[in-house]
């Protein structure tokens, strides 16, 4: 009896070893044949409509849903029928080791369920998804985006609760991908990436400039309400040079007309702005601006 039991146990162990070897071979084949599809071939050749999206999600494809975070991401895997293939959510860090572990986790599940390709769905949350999407595409995994608002509106479908959960959202995202409710992310390359970064940087600088000008207008309205009559254009070169040295009416009165002109002379400004020095001085003398708190305002 003991001999028979030992033989059965050895047979089970041998079978498990063969199964593991077969899975490793499948995983290696999947890893070598992974091919990422991008907007280049899907959207540039024609309209990538709902039917095309549903055709893109083929039966031999493993669908991943990813909840993107600043430091940690969460994955869940389903098939094209919506059946969950992952036992639980897989968490991984936002670095090369984390990305590699996520890929190996997905390849293992794909090998276990005879899937040949992998698609990753995610919400475009801020800037956190850029590195993840770029790495996955370069490693053969297609990346698609789902609408964050749509995910938020369908939270209750999963468990009758609107509460957010890092392990709940990935499955909702994967189901959106399964149903063809996704878009292809545009990730510019080479000179186009440079142009996008420069364009964003210019926009940020312009916003900062407008914000600072509005703050300057506010302070001037409090401490020197007549500044428009005195200076005209508050962000002009002549005005800004005076404000650096004498931002308040009392400071301008101490300088006098010649002192104001001397500021412009020292800054090597040329033009017809010098004739406005007397007007600036007169407006400063009769200013009704608040005197208290001027030092803090400066």
PAVEXTI-283621 format. One record per residue (C-alpha): z, y, x. Coordinates in Angstrom, 3 decimals. Layout:
PAVEXTI-283621
<node><w>Z</w><v>Y</v><u>X</u></node>
...
This chain:
PAVEXTI-283621
<node><w>0.000</w><v>0.000</v><u>0.000</u></node>
<node><w>0.868</w><v>2.373</v><u>2.806</u></node>
<node><w>-2.345</w><v>1.492</v><u>4.640</u></node>
<node><w>-4.432</w><v>2.219</v><u>1.539</u></node>
<node><w>-2.660</w><v>5.517</v><u>0.973</u></node>
<node><w>-3.194</w><v>6.510</v><u>4.586</u></node>
<node><w>-6.929</w><v>5.707</v><u>4.303</u></node>
<node><w>-7.272</w><v>7.856</v><u>1.160</u></node>
<node><w>-5.480</w><v>10.711</v><u>2.866</u></node>
<node><w>-7.751</w><v>10.439</v><u>5.913</u></node>
<node><w>-10.813</w><v>10.431</v><u>3.650</u></node>
<node><w>-9.602</w><v>13.610</v><u>1.908</u></node>
<node><w>-8.978</w><v>15.320</v><u>5.231</u></node>
<node><w>-12.416</w><v>14.262</v><u>6.519</u></node>
<node><w>-14.076</w><v>15.504</v><u>3.313</u></node>
<node><w>-12.300</w><v>18.864</v><u>3.618</u></node>
<node><w>-13.432</w><v>19.192</v><u>7.219</u></node>
<node><w>-17.062</w><v>18.524</v><u>6.229</u></node>
<node><w>-16.788</w><v>21.027</v><u>3.369</u></node>
<node><w>-15.405</w><v>23.656</v><u>5.696</u></node>
<node><w>-18.218</w><v>23.039</v><u>8.168</u></node>
<node><w>-20.803</w><v>23.341</v><u>5.379</u></node>
<node><w>-19.234</w><v>26.621</v><u>4.236</u></node>
<node><w>-19.301</w><v>27.958</v><u>7.777</u></node>
<node><w>-23.004</w><v>27.073</v><u>8.084</u></node>
<node><w>-23.765</w><v>28.753</v><u>4.735</u></node>
<node><w>-21.789</w><v>31.812</v><u>5.747</u></node>
<node><w>-23.712</w><v>32.054</v><u>9.027</u></node>
<node><w>-27.048</w><v>31.835</v><u>7.190</u></node>
<node><w>-25.944</w><v>34.513</v><u>4.698</u></node>
<node><w>-24.700</w><v>36.735</v><u>7.510</u></node>
<node><w>-28.046</w><v>36.509</v><u>9.330</u></node>
<node><w>-30.167</w><v>37.127</v><u>6.208</u></node>
<node><w>-28.220</w><v>40.015</v><u>4.682</u></node>
<node><w>-30.593</w><v>42.876</v><u>3.871</u></node>
<node><w>-29.489</w><v>46.227</v><u>2.503</u></node>
<node><w>-31.668</w><v>48.021</v><u>-0.023</u></node>
<node><w>-31.523</w><v>51.830</v><u>0.011</u></node>
<node><w>-33.008</w><v>54.728</v><u>-1.916</u></node>
<node><w>-35.958</w><v>54.699</v><u>0.525</u></node>
<node><w>-37.619</w><v>51.638</v><u>-0.999</u></node>
<node><w>-36.109</w><v>51.761</v><u>-4.500</u></node>
<node><w>-36.325</w><v>55.395</v><u>-5.588</u></node>
<node><w>-39.064</w><v>56.957</v><u>-3.474</u></node>
<node><w>-41.789</w><v>54.603</v><u>-4.722</u></node>
<node><w>-41.189</w><v>55.382</v><u>-8.384</u></node>
<node><w>-38.543</w><v>55.926</v><u>-11.028</u></node>
<node><w>-35.620</w><v>53.562</v><u>-10.543</u></node>
<node><w>-34.865</w><v>53.172</v><u>-14.262</u></node>
<node><w>-32.371</w><v>50.961</v><u>-16.102</u></node>
<node><w>-34.707</w><v>47.940</v><u>-16.248</u></node>
<node><w>-35.404</w><v>48.214</v><u>-12.526</u></node>
<node><w>-31.676</w><v>48.383</v><u>-11.827</u></node>
<node><w>-30.990</w><v>45.270</v><u>-13.907</u></node>
<node><w>-33.794</w><v>43.448</v><u>-12.063</u></node>
<node><w>-32.321</w><v>44.554</v><u>-8.750</u></node>
<node><w>-29.021</w><v>42.767</v><u>-9.593</u></node>
<node><w>-30.329</w><v>39.206</v><u>-9.215</u></node>
<node><w>-28.484</w><v>35.956</v><u>-9.925</u></node>
<node><w>-28.115</w><v>35.146</v><u>-6.217</u></node>
<node><w>-26.265</w><v>38.417</v><u>-5.555</u></node>
<node><w>-22.515</w><v>38.826</v><u>-5.096</u></node>
<node><w>-21.265</w><v>42.014</v><u>-6.743</u></node>
<node><w>-18.383</w><v>43.871</v><u>-5.113</u></node>
<node><w>-16.400</w><v>46.667</v><u>-6.700</u></node>
<node><w>-14.552</w><v>48.987</v><u>-4.331</u></node>
<node><w>-11.825</w><v>51.503</v><u>-5.089</u></node>
<node><w>-12.120</w><v>54.007</v><u>-2.253</u></node>
<node><w>-9.003</w><v>55.620</v><u>-0.783</u></node>
<node><w>-8.240</w><v>57.951</v><u>2.096</u></node>
<node><w>-6.684</w><v>55.204</v><u>4.247</u></node>
<node><w>-6.999</w><v>51.915</v><u>2.337</u></node>
<node><w>-9.802</w><v>50.504</v><u>0.148</u></node>
<node><w>-9.600</w><v>47.673</v><u>-2.409</u></node>
<node><w>-12.299</w><v>45.090</v><u>-3.218</u></node>
<node><w>-12.907</w><v>42.611</v><u>-6.023</u></node>
<node><w>-15.904</w><v>40.288</v><u>-6.432</u></node>
<node><w>-17.761</w><v>39.107</v><u>-9.550</u></node>
<node><w>-21.057</w><v>37.377</v><u>-10.340</u></node>
<node><w>-23.865</w><v>38.579</v><u>-12.604</u></node>
<node><w>-22.118</w><v>37.071</v><u>-15.642</u></node>
<node><w>-18.988</w><v>39.136</v><u>-15.003</u></node>
<node><w>-16.884</w><v>36.166</v><u>-13.883</u></node>
<node><w>-14.398</w><v>37.134</v><u>-11.210</u></node>
<node><w>-14.875</w><v>35.186</v><u>-8.000</u></node>
<node><w>-12.030</w><v>36.737</v><u>-6.019</u></node>
<node><w>-8.517</w><v>35.479</v><u>-6.665</u></node>
<node><w>-7.045</w><v>38.950</v><u>-6.193</u></node>
<node><w>-7.926</w><v>42.383</v><u>-4.865</u></node>
<node><w>-8.667</w><v>42.483</v><u>-1.135</u></node>
<node><w>-7.318</w><v>45.531</v><u>0.711</u></node>
<node><w>-8.742</w><v>46.759</v><u>4.003</u></node>
<node><w>-8.239</w><v>49.791</v><u>6.205</u></node>
<node><w>-10.654</w><v>52.640</v><u>6.813</u></node>
<node><w>-11.707</w><v>51.591</v><u>10.323</u></node>
<node><w>-14.091</w><v>49.183</v><u>12.052</u></node>
<node><w>-11.659</w><v>46.266</v><u>11.904</u></node>
<node><w>-11.071</w><v>46.832</v><u>8.200</u></node>
<node><w>-14.796</w><v>47.095</v><u>7.442</u></node>
<node><w>-15.508</w><v>43.894</v><u>9.387</u></node>
<node><w>-12.741</w><v>42.012</v><u>7.579</u></node>
<node><w>-14.143</w><v>43.168</v><u>4.226</u></node>
<node><w>-17.600</w><v>41.927</v><u>5.157</u></node>
<node><w>-16.285</w><v>38.535</v><u>6.290</u></node>
<node><w>-14.241</w><v>38.222</v><u>3.095</u></node>
<node><w>-17.342</w><v>38.925</v><u>1.006</u></node>
<node><w>-19.552</w><v>36.549</v><u>3.034</u></node>
<node><w>-17.013</w><v>33.747</v><u>2.606</u></node>
<node><w>-16.966</w><v>34.203</v><u>-1.190</u></node>
<node><w>-20.778</w><v>34.367</v><u>-1.231</u></node>
<node><w>-20.973</w><v>31.076</v><u>0.666</u></node>
<node><w>-18.518</w><v>29.395</v><u>-1.704</u></node>
<node><w>-20.596</w><v>30.388</v><u>-4.768</u></node>
<node><w>-24.127</w><v>30.056</v><u>-3.340</u></node>
<node><w>-24.919</w><v>33.782</v><u>-3.216</u></node>
<node><w>-27.451</w><v>35.083</v><u>-0.728</u></node>
<node><w>-27.114</w><v>38.870</v><u>-0.946</u></node>
<node><w>-24.247</w><v>41.320</v><u>-1.457</u></node>
<node><w>-24.108</w><v>44.660</v><u>-3.262</u></node>
<node><w>-21.143</w><v>47.015</v><u>-3.072</u></node>
<node><w>-20.379</w><v>49.463</v><u>-5.891</u></node>
<node><w>-18.072</w><v>52.427</v><u>-5.390</u></node>
<node><w>-17.107</w><v>55.803</v><u>-6.808</u></node>
<node><w>-18.263</w><v>58.788</v><u>-4.705</u></node>
<node><w>-14.686</w><v>60.013</v><u>-4.193</u></node>
<node><w>-14.770</w><v>63.171</v><u>-2.085</u></node>
<node><w>-15.848</w><v>62.431</v><u>1.472</u></node>
<node><w>-13.915</w><v>59.169</v><u>1.888</u></node>
<node><w>-16.870</w><v>56.938</v><u>1.045</u></node>
<node><w>-19.359</w><v>58.287</v><u>3.626</u></node>
<node><w>-18.298</w><v>56.122</v><u>6.582</u></node>
<node><w>-17.796</w><v>53.018</v><u>4.445</u></node>
<node><w>-21.228</w><v>53.269</v><u>2.806</u></node>
<node><w>-23.015</w><v>53.967</v><u>6.097</u></node>
<node><w>-21.318</w><v>51.013</v><u>7.835</u></node>
<node><w>-22.036</w><v>48.578</v><u>4.993</u></node>
<node><w>-25.707</w><v>49.551</v><u>4.756</u></node>
<node><w>-26.149</w><v>49.210</v><u>8.526</u></node>
<node><w>-24.604</w><v>45.712</v><u>8.250</u></node>
<node><w>-26.930</w><v>44.455</v><u>5.520</u></node>
<node><w>-24.880</w><v>45.165</v><u>2.376</u></node>
<node><w>-26.479</w><v>47.315</v><u>-0.325</u></node>
<node><w>-24.345</w><v>50.199</v><u>-1.582</u></node>
<node><w>-24.586</w><v>51.810</v><u>-5.030</u></node>
<node><w>-22.597</w><v>54.512</v><u>-6.808</u></node>
<node><w>-21.040</w><v>54.558</v><u>-10.274</u></node>
<node><w>-19.950</w><v>57.552</v><u>-12.332</u></node>
<node><w>-16.199</w><v>58.248</v><u>-11.809</u></node>
<node><w>-15.925</w><v>59.774</v><u>-15.286</u></node>
<node><w>-17.386</w><v>56.632</v><u>-16.884</u></node>
<node><w>-14.901</w><v>54.463</v><u>-14.973</u></node>
<node><w>-12.035</w><v>56.655</v><u>-16.161</u></node>
<node><w>-13.193</w><v>56.417</v><u>-19.794</u></node>
<node><w>-13.386</w><v>52.601</v><u>-19.738</u></node>
<node><w>-10.000</w><v>51.854</v><u>-18.141</u></node>
<node><w>-8.561</w><v>50.813</v><u>-21.494</u></node>
<node><w>-11.198</w><v>48.117</v><u>-21.995</u></node>
<node><w>-9.732</w><v>45.978</v><u>-19.208</u></node>
<node><w>-6.060</w><v>45.811</v><u>-20.251</u></node>
<node><w>-5.529</w><v>48.264</v><u>-23.141</u></node>
<node><w>-4.026</w><v>50.765</v><u>-20.722</u></node>
<node><w>-5.286</w><v>54.087</v><u>-19.350</u></node>
<node><w>-3.100</w><v>53.763</v><u>-16.253</u></node>
<node><w>-4.841</w><v>53.880</v><u>-12.889</u></node>
<node><w>-4.471</w><v>50.833</v><u>-10.654</u></node>
<node><w>-6.002</w><v>50.209</v><u>-7.233</u></node>
<node><w>-6.521</w><v>46.538</v><u>-8.149</u></node>
<node><w>-7.889</w><v>47.322</v><u>-11.624</u></node>
<node><w>-10.544</w><v>49.915</v><u>-10.816</u></node>
<node><w>-12.610</w><v>47.689</v><u>-8.464</u></node>
<node><w>-13.356</w><v>45.233</v><u>-11.280</u></node>
<node><w>-14.388</w><v>48.046</v><u>-13.635</u></node>
<node><w>-16.718</w><v>49.383</v><u>-10.956</u></node>
<node><w>-18.204</w><v>45.925</v><u>-10.338</u></node>
<node><w>-18.887</w><v>45.522</v><u>-14.061</u></node>
<node><w>-20.723</w><v>48.843</v><u>-14.133</u></node>
<node><w>-22.930</w><v>47.601</v><u>-11.300</u></node>
<node><w>-23.529</w><v>44.303</v><u>-13.132</u></node>
<node><w>-24.741</w><v>46.198</v><u>-16.222</u></node>
<node><w>-27.112</w><v>48.431</v><u>-14.226</u></node>
<node><w>-25.049</w><v>51.602</v><u>-14.674</u></node>
<node><w>-25.312</w><v>52.873</v><u>-11.125</u></node>
<node><w>-27.325</w><v>55.091</v><u>-8.826</u></node>
<node><w>-28.446</w><v>54.829</v><u>-5.225</u></node>
<node><w>-26.603</w><v>57.140</v><u>-2.791</u></node>
<node><w>-28.671</w><v>59.526</v><u>-0.727</u></node>
<node><w>-27.521</w><v>59.407</v><u>2.895</u></node>
<node><w>-29.665</w><v>61.779</v><u>4.985</u></node>
<node><w>-30.685</w><v>60.727</v><u>8.467</u></node>
<node><w>-31.480</w><v>62.510</v><u>11.748</u></node>
<node><w>-32.712</w><v>66.086</v><u>11.209</u></node>
<node><w>-32.040</w><v>65.897</v><u>7.458</u></node>
<node><w>-28.401</w><v>65.035</v><u>8.133</u></node>
<node><w>-28.171</w><v>68.041</v><u>10.456</u></node>
<node><w>-29.713</w><v>70.306</v><u>7.813</u></node>
<node><w>-27.281</w><v>69.073</v><u>5.157</u></node>
<node><w>-24.269</w><v>69.679</v><u>7.399</u></node>
<node><w>-25.477</w><v>73.154</v><u>8.364</u></node>
<node><w>-26.204</w><v>74.008</v><u>4.736</u></node>
<node><w>-22.723</w><v>72.893</v><u>3.642</u></node>
<node><w>-21.139</w><v>74.800</v><u>6.526</u></node>
<node><w>-23.044</w><v>77.974</v><u>5.608</u></node>
<node><w>-21.954</w><v>77.650</v><u>1.988</u></node>
<node><w>-18.305</w><v>77.243</v><u>3.029</u></node>
<node><w>-18.496</w><v>80.282</v><u>5.319</u></node>
<node><w>-20.047</w><v>82.357</v><u>2.535</u></node>
<node><w>-17.290</w><v>81.314</v><u>0.119</u></node>
<node><w>-14.628</w><v>82.226</v><u>2.688</u></node>
<node><w>-16.266</w><v>85.616</v><u>3.248</u></node>
<node><w>-16.342</w><v>86.407</v><u>-0.485</u></node>
<node><w>-12.737</w><v>85.259</v><u>-0.884</u></node>
<node><w>-11.579</w><v>87.488</v><u>1.994</u></node>
<node><w>-13.514</w><v>90.475</v><u>0.663</u></node>
<node><w>-11.887</w><v>90.055</v><u>-2.741</u></node>
<node><w>-8.474</w><v>89.986</v><u>-1.082</u></node>
<node><w>-9.343</w><v>93.143</v><u>0.833</u></node>
<node><w>-10.469</w><v>94.892</v><u>-2.370</u></node>
<node><w>-7.172</w><v>93.951</v><u>-4.034</u></node>
<node><w>-5.035</w><v>95.357</v><u>-1.222</u></node>
<node><w>-7.071</w><v>98.552</v><u>-1.039</u></node>
<node><w>-6.768</w><v>99.070</v><u>-4.808</u></node>
<node><w>-2.976</w><v>98.901</v><u>-4.439</u></node>
<node><w>-2.433</w><v>101.035</v><u>-1.328</u></node>
<node><w>-5.547</w><v>103.254</v><u>-1.214</u></node>
<node><w>-7.226</w><v>103.376</v><u>-4.683</u></node>
<node><w>-9.634</w><v>106.117</v><u>-3.513</u></node>
<node><w>-11.102</w><v>103.922</v><u>-0.791</u></node>
<node><w>-14.495</w><v>103.640</v><u>-2.513</u></node>
<node><w>-14.901</w><v>107.418</v><u>-2.589</u></node>
<node><w>-13.728</w><v>107.627</v><u>1.007</u></node>
<node><w>-15.547</w><v>104.719</v><u>2.638</u></node>
<node><w>-18.224</w><v>103.698</v><u>0.158</u></node>
<node><w>-19.033</w><v>100.172</v><u>1.338</u></node>
<node><w>-15.729</w><v>98.537</v><u>2.236</u></node>
<node><w>-17.320</w><v>95.799</v><u>4.373</u></node>
<node><w>-19.448</w><v>98.236</v><u>6.366</u></node>
<node><w>-19.036</w><v>98.566</v><u>10.122</u></node>
<node><w>-17.537</w><v>102.109</v><u>9.983</u></node>
<node><w>-14.999</w><v>101.136</v><u>7.320</u></node>
<node><w>-13.889</w><v>97.920</v><u>9.029</u></node>
<node><w>-13.326</w><v>99.675</v><u>12.360</u></node>
<node><w>-11.063</w><v>102.260</v><u>10.700</u></node>
<node><w>-9.145</w><v>99.586</v><u>8.760</u></node>
<node><w>-8.345</w><v>97.742</v><u>11.987</u></node>
<node><w>-6.401</w><v>100.767</v><u>13.264</u></node>
<node><w>-5.440</w><v>102.764</v><u>10.178</u></node>
<node><w>-5.558</w><v>100.727</v><u>6.973</u></node>
<node><w>-3.343</w><v>103.049</v><u>4.835</u></node>
<node><w>-3.550</w><v>106.714</v><u>3.831</u></node>
<node><w>-0.498</w><v>107.738</v><u>5.913</u></node>
<node><w>-2.122</w><v>106.208</v><u>8.997</u></node>
<node><w>-5.347</w><v>108.132</v><u>8.350</u></node>
<node><w>-3.447</w><v>111.403</v><u>7.918</u></node>
<node><w>-1.731</w><v>110.884</v><u>11.280</u></node>
<node><w>-5.102</w><v>110.296</v><u>12.958</u></node>
<node><w>-6.829</w><v>113.304</v><u>11.487</u></node>
<node><w>-10.572</w><v>113.847</v><u>11.286</u></node>
<node><w>-11.086</w><v>113.776</v><u>15.041</u></node>
<node><w>-8.984</w><v>110.656</v><u>15.409</u></node>
<node><w>-11.131</w><v>108.835</v><u>12.848</u></node>
<node><w>-14.275</w><v>109.873</v><u>14.709</u></node>
<node><w>-12.720</w><v>108.717</v><u>17.976</u></node>
<node><w>-12.266</w><v>105.202</v><u>16.540</u></node>
<node><w>-15.985</w><v>105.005</v><u>15.831</u></node>
<node><w>-16.829</w><v>106.486</v><u>19.217</u></node>
<node><w>-14.677</w><v>103.889</v><u>21.019</u></node>
<node><w>-16.385</w><v>101.132</v><u>18.997</u></node>
<node><w>-19.767</w><v>102.571</v><u>20.101</u></node>
<node><w>-20.968</w><v>103.033</v><u>16.540</u></node>
<node><w>-23.957</w><v>105.279</v><u>16.059</u></node>
<node><w>-25.378</w><v>106.780</v><u>12.889</u></node>
<node><w>-24.677</w><v>109.262</v><u>10.137</u></node>
<node><w>-21.260</w><v>107.781</v><u>9.301</u></node>
<node><w>-19.459</w><v>110.471</v><u>11.323</u></node>
<node><w>-20.001</w><v>113.056</v><u>8.573</u></node>
<node><w>-17.765</w><v>110.964</v><u>6.263</u></node>
<node><w>-14.667</w><v>111.458</v><u>8.462</u></node>
<node><w>-13.584</w><v>114.641</v><u>6.652</u></node>
<node><w>-14.075</w><v>112.988</v><u>3.235</u></node>
<node><w>-11.932</w><v>110.023</v><u>4.319</u></node>
<node><w>-9.196</w><v>112.384</v><u>5.508</u></node>
<node><w>-9.229</w><v>114.407</v><u>2.267</u></node>
<node><w>-9.015</w><v>111.282</v><u>0.085</u></node>
<node><w>-6.147</w><v>109.998</v><u>2.201</u></node>
<node><w>-4.213</w><v>113.269</v><u>1.720</u></node>
<node><w>-4.424</w><v>113.122</v><u>-2.071</u></node>
<node><w>-4.128</w><v>109.324</v><u>-2.414</u></node>
<node><w>-1.896</w><v>107.987</v><u>-5.198</u></node>
<node><w>-1.545</w><v>104.564</v><u>-3.566</u></node>
<node><w>1.773</w><v>102.787</v><u>-3.260</u></node>
<node><w>3.676</w><v>103.489</v><u>-0.056</u></node>
<node><w>6.363</w><v>100.818</v><u>-0.379</u></node>
<node><w>5.457</w><v>97.424</v><u>1.033</u></node>
<node><w>2.570</w><v>98.808</v><u>3.066</u></node>
<node><w>3.740</w><v>97.191</v><u>6.278</u></node>
<node><w>3.789</w><v>93.744</v><u>4.653</u></node>
<node><w>0.388</w><v>94.406</v><u>3.092</u></node>
<node><w>-0.984</w><v>95.234</v><u>6.534</u></node>
